[in-house]
Amino acid sequence: MSYRSDERRKPFNDEYTLDLSFLLGLPEIRRKSVHDLAESLEAIQKTMKQWTEEANGIRVYAEDFETHRRESHIVMAFQGVGRKMARGDPEEIRHALREALESLGERGAPPQEWIDAIVNDRPAWIRLEDLEPGREQ
């Protein structure tokens, strides 16, 4: 390797010995081509064709994240009110549910089904469409 300094006319010459003997015996690295890619995709396709619902295949369900998040928060609010007020006065339950929903930014009135579920200490089916603003059941 040669390099020069601005203050010196004669270049510096340094010699290095590179010992590549550690690479002896290692397998050859082969570049993959577009043909290799096509073969891999065909193998993936062949495998995926075997996946069916009957043979424990992959089932994919798409869900809107915002809807899921809202529903999850509403379920938690419903359960919180239910634990505090199980078998209580329906009007107090309605009021507590309305406050819990408002704290989540929901404007709909709690449906009568939810209140009945808490009064009777049974599960309820929570759906966003039950919370139509101003809907009172």
C-alpha positions as CSV (number, residue, x, y, z in Angstrom):
1,M,0.0,0.0,0.0
2,S,1.4,3.4,-0.9
3,Y,0.3,6.8,0.3
4,R,1.8,10.3,0.4
5,S,2.0,13.2,2.8
6,D,1.9,16.8,1.6
7,E,5.1,17.6,3.4
8,R,7.1,14.6,2.0
9,R,8.0,14.0,-1.6
10,K,8.8,10.3,-1.3
11,P,5.7,8.1,-0.8
12,F,5.2,5.7,2.1
13,N,5.2,2.1,1.2
14,D,3.7,-0.5,3.6
15,E,3.4,-4.1,2.8
16,Y,0.7,-6.4,4.4
17,T,0.3,-10.1,4.1
18,L,-3.2,-11.3,4.0
19,D,-3.6,-14.8,5.3
20,L,-6.7,-16.4,3.7
21,S,-5.9,-19.9,4.7
22,F,-8.8,-19.9,7.2
23,L,-11.1,-20.0,4.2
24,L,-9.7,-23.3,2.9
25,G,-12.2,-26.1,3.2
26,L,-15.2,-23.9,3.4
27,P,-18.0,-24.6,0.9
28,E,-18.4,-22.5,-2.1
29,I,-20.9,-19.7,-1.8
30,R,-23.3,-19.8,-4.7
31,R,-25.3,-16.8,-5.9
32,K,-29.0,-17.5,-6.3
33,S,-30.7,-16.6,-9.5
34,V,-34.2,-15.6,-10.5
35,H,-34.7,-19.3,-11.4
36,D,-34.0,-20.3,-7.8
37,L,-36.5,-17.7,-6.7
38,A,-39.1,-19.2,-9.1
39,E,-38.5,-22.7,-7.7
40,S,-38.9,-21.4,-4.1
41,L,-42.2,-19.7,-5.0
42,E,-43.5,-22.9,-6.7
43,A,-42.6,-24.9,-3.6
44,I,-44.5,-22.4,-1.4
45,Q,-47.5,-22.5,-3.7
46,K,-47.5,-26.3,-3.6
47,T,-47.5,-26.3,0.2
48,M,-50.2,-23.7,0.5
49,K,-52.5,-25.6,-1.9
50,Q,-52.5,-28.4,0.7
51,W,-53.8,-26.1,3.4
52,T,-57.6,-26.3,3.6
53,E,-60.0,-25.6,6.4
54,E,-60.8,-29.3,6.6
55,A,-57.1,-30.2,7.1
56,N,-56.4,-27.7,9.9
57,G,-55.4,-25.1,7.3
58,I,-54.9,-21.4,8.0
59,R,-58.0,-19.4,8.7
60,V,-57.6,-15.6,8.3
61,Y,-60.1,-13.2,9.7
62,A,-59.7,-9.5,9.0
63,E,-60.8,-7.1,11.7
64,D,-60.9,-3.3,11.8
65,F,-58.5,-2.3,14.6
66,E,-60.5,0.8,15.7
67,T,-63.7,-1.2,15.9
68,H,-61.9,-4.0,17.9
69,R,-60.4,-1.4,20.3
70,R,-63.7,0.3,20.9
71,E,-65.5,-2.9,21.5
72,S,-62.8,-4.1,23.9
73,H,-63.0,-0.9,25.9
74,I,-66.8,-1.1,26.0
75,V,-66.7,-4.7,27.2
76,M,-64.2,-3.8,30.0
77,A,-66.5,-0.9,31.0
78,F,-69.6,-3.2,31.0
79,Q,-67.8,-5.8,33.1
80,G,-66.6,-3.2,35.6
81,V,-70.1,-1.8,36.1
82,G,-71.5,-5.4,36.2
83,R,-69.1,-6.4,39.0
84,K,-70.0,-3.4,41.1
85,M,-73.7,-3.4,40.5
86,A,-74.8,-7.0,39.9
87,R,-78.4,-7.5,40.8
88,G,-78.7,-3.8,41.6
89,D,-81.3,-1.2,40.7
90,P,-81.8,-1.0,36.9
91,E,-81.8,2.8,36.8
92,E,-78.5,3.0,38.8
93,I,-77.0,0.4,36.4
94,R,-78.2,2.5,33.4
95,H,-76.6,5.6,34.9
96,A,-73.3,3.8,35.7
97,L,-73.2,2.3,32.2
98,R,-73.8,5.7,30.6
99,E,-71.0,7.3,32.7
100,A,-68.6,4.5,31.8
101,L,-69.5,4.8,28.1
102,E,-69.1,8.6,28.2
103,S,-65.7,8.2,29.9
104,L,-64.7,6.2,26.8
105,G,-66.0,8.9,24.4
106,E,-69.1,6.9,23.4
107,R,-72.3,8.8,23.1
108,G,-74.9,6.1,22.7
109,A,-77.2,5.1,25.5
110,P,-76.7,1.6,27.0
111,P,-79.3,-0.8,25.6
112,Q,-81.8,-2.5,27.9
113,E,-80.2,-5.9,27.1
114,W,-77.0,-4.8,28.8
115,I,-78.8,-3.6,31.9
116,D,-80.9,-6.8,32.0
117,A,-77.7,-8.9,31.8
118,I,-76.2,-7.1,34.8
119,V,-79.4,-7.3,36.8
120,N,-79.8,-11.0,36.1
121,D,-76.0,-11.7,36.4
122,R,-75.7,-13.2,33.0
123,P,-73.4,-12.5,30.0
124,A,-74.4,-10.0,27.4
125,W,-73.5,-9.7,23.7
126,I,-71.7,-6.4,23.3
127,R,-72.1,-4.8,19.8
128,L,-71.2,-1.3,18.6
129,E,-74.4,-1.1,16.6
130,D,-76.3,-1.2,19.9
131,L,-74.8,2.2,20.8
132,E,-76.6,4.3,18.2
133,P,-76.4,7.9,19.6
134,G,-79.6,8.8,21.3
135,R,-81.0,5.2,21.1
136,E,-82.8,4.3,24.3
137,Q,-84.3,0.8,24.6
